[in-house]
């Protein structure tokens, strides 16, 4: 534990959470004794896994920023689908459009329908490379839900008419591709 003068509020919150989890675990042990405790991960285990996942994501994004796109891509793609909310959170806090584009691609490459609302959000990113990745993802996840998102995006306007026309051109192509994919199913 850090000396009191170095403790920040987030350090205190984490220490408090860990202490509460330990108390809860101790209470559960006293209640159940040596019998089997109900099979569920403790909050400490869940917290540890979440922190581990965040640090793995941060490490892969660091690799991406250093130029190891393939290593970062396959590392994140091979992780469990449960990381999607963490990847989405990373996207929302990321300022670099290259990294946002990369995150959108990783998210849709997991090929989970649960990513469709996120891809709808990414369609509204100011960077063309980001919304193009979102379009690619919606086409790859071709479904009635993805098609609805694509059709709803027709109302998107950009400050410059040229940008709006480019978006519409890409969007119309994506709609055609998604409709074709759905009809093949």
C-alpha positions in Angstrom: 0.0 0.0 0.0 1.2 3.5 -0.8 2.1 6.0 2.0 -0.9 8.2 2.8 0.7 11.3 1.2 0.7 9.5 -2.2 -2.8 8.0 -2.1 -5.1 9.4 -4.8 -8.9 9.1 -4.8 -8.8 6.3 -7.4 -6.2 4.4 -5.3 -8.5 4.7 -2.3 -11.5 3.6 -4.3 -9.6 0.5 -5.5 -8.3 -0.3 -2.0 -11.8 0.1 -0.6 -13.3 -2.2 -3.3 -10.7 -4.8 -2.7 -11.3 -4.6 1.1 -15.0 -4.9 0.6 -14.6 -7.9 -1.7 -12.2 -9.6 0.9 -14.8 -9.1 3.6 -17.5 -10.5 1.4 -15.4 -13.5 0.6 -14.6 -14.0 4.3 -18.3 -13.8 5.2 -19.2 -16.3 2.5 -16.5 -18.7 3.8 -17.9 -18.4 7.3 -21.5 -18.9 6.1 -20.7 -21.9 3.9 -17.8 -23.3 5.9 -15.9 -26.0 4.0 -18.9 -26.7 1.8 -18.7 -25.6 -1.8 -19.4 -21.9 -2.2 -21.9 -21.2 -5.0 -20.1 -21.3 -8.4 -19.7 -17.7 -9.3 -16.6 -15.6 -9.6 -16.0 -13.3 -6.8 -16.0 -9.6 -7.4 -12.3 -9.5 -6.8 -11.9 -12.1 -9.6 -14.1 -10.2 -11.9 -12.3 -6.9 -11.1 -8.9 -8.6 -11.7 -10.1 -10.1 -15.0 -11.4 -6.7 -16.1 -8.2 -4.9 -15.2 -6.2 -7.6 -17.0 -8.3 -7.3 -20.1 -7.8 -3.5 -20.0 -4.1 -3.8 -19.7 -4.0 -6.4 -22.6 -6.0 -4.0 -24.8 -3.7 -1.1 -23.8 -0.7 -3.2 -24.7 -2.0 -4.2 -28.1 -2.9 -0.6 -28.8 0.6 0.4 -27.8 1.9 -2.2 -30.3 -0.4 -0.7 -33.0 0.9 2.8 -32.4 4.5 1.5 -32.7 3.8 0.1 -36.1 3.0 -3.6 -35.2 -0.5 -3.5 -36.8 -0.6 -7.3 -37.5 0.5 -8.3 -34.0 -2.1 -5.9 -32.4 -4.8 -6.9 -34.9 -4.5 -10.7 -34.4 -3.9 -10.3 -30.6 -7.1 -8.4 -30.1 -9.0 -10.6 -32.6 -8.1 -13.7 -30.8 -9.3 -12.4 -27.4 -12.8 -13.4 -26.2 -15.8 -11.5 -27.5 -16.4 -10.3 -23.9 -13.7 -7.6 -24.6 -16.0 -5.8 -27.1 -17.4 -3.3 -24.4 -13.8 -2.5 -23.4 -12.8 -1.9 -27.1 -15.9 0.3 -27.6 -14.9 2.3 -24.5 -11.4 2.7 -25.8 -12.8 3.9 -29.1 -14.9 6.6 -27.4 -12.0 8.0 -25.5 -9.5 7.8 -28.4 -8.5 11.0 -30.1 -6.3 9.5 -32.9 -8.5 8.7 -35.9 -6.1 6.0 -37.0 -6.6 4.2 -33.7 -10.3 4.7 -33.8 -10.4 3.2 -37.3 -8.4 0.3 -36.1 -10.7 -0.3 -33.1 -13.8 -0.2 -35.3 -12.2 -2.8 -37.6 -11.3 -5.1 -34.6 -14.8 -4.7 -33.2 -16.6 -5.7 -36.4 -14.1 -8.5 -37.2 -15.3 -10.2 -34.0 -18.5 -10.7 -36.1 -20.9 -10.2 -33.2 -24.4 -8.8 -33.9 -24.1 -7.0 -30.6 -21.7 -4.6 -32.3 -24.3 -3.2 -34.7 -25.4 -0.3 -32.3 -21.8 0.6 -31.9 -21.2 0.6 -35.7 -24.2 2.9 -36.0 -22.4 5.3 -33.6 -19.1 5.0 -35.5 -20.9 6.0 -38.7 -21.1 9.5 -37.2 -17.4 9.8 -36.7 -15.9 12.8 -38.4 -13.0 10.8 -39.9 -13.9 9.2 -43.2 -11.7 6.2 -42.6 -13.6 5.5 -39.4 -17.1 5.7 -40.9 -15.9 3.6 -43.9 -14.8 0.9 -41.4 -18.2 1.1 -39.8 -19.8 0.6 -43.2 -17.6 -2.4 -43.9 -18.6 -3.9 -40.6 -22.3 -3.4 -41.2 -22.0 -5.1 -44.6 -20.0 -8.0 -43.1 -22.7 -8.4 -40.4 -25.5 -8.2 -43.1 -28.8 -8.6 -41.3 -32.1 -6.8 -41.1 -30.7 -4.8 -38.1 -27.6 -3.8 -40.0 -29.6 -2.8 -43.0 -31.9 -0.7 -40.9 -28.8 1.2 -39.5 -27.5 1.7 -43.1 -30.8 3.0 -44.3 -31.2 5.3 -41.3 -27.8 6.8 -42.0 -29.1 8.4 -45.2 -30.1 11.4 -43.2 -26.5 12.2 -42.1 -25.4 15.6 -43.2 -21.8 17.0 -43.3 -20.9 20.7 -43.2 -19.5 20.4 -46.7 -21.8 19.1 -49.5 -18.9 17.3 -51.1 -18.4 15.2 -48.0 -22.1 14.5 -47.8 -22.0 13.2 -51.4 -19.0 11.0 -50.8 -20.7 9.5 -47.7 -23.9 8.9 -49.7 -22.0 7.2 -52.5 -20.3 4.9 -50.0 -23.5 4.3 -48.1 -25.5 3.4 -51.2 -22.9 0.9 -52.2 -22.9 -0.6 -48.7 -26.7 -0.9 -48.7 -26.6 -2.7 -52.1 -23.9 -5.1 -50.7 -25.8 -5.8 -47.5 -29.1 -6.4 -49.4 -27.3 -8.8 -51.8 -25.7 -10.7 -48.9 -29.1 -11.0 -47.1 -30.8 -12.3 -50.2 -28.0 -15.0 -50.6 -28.8 -16.3 -47.1 
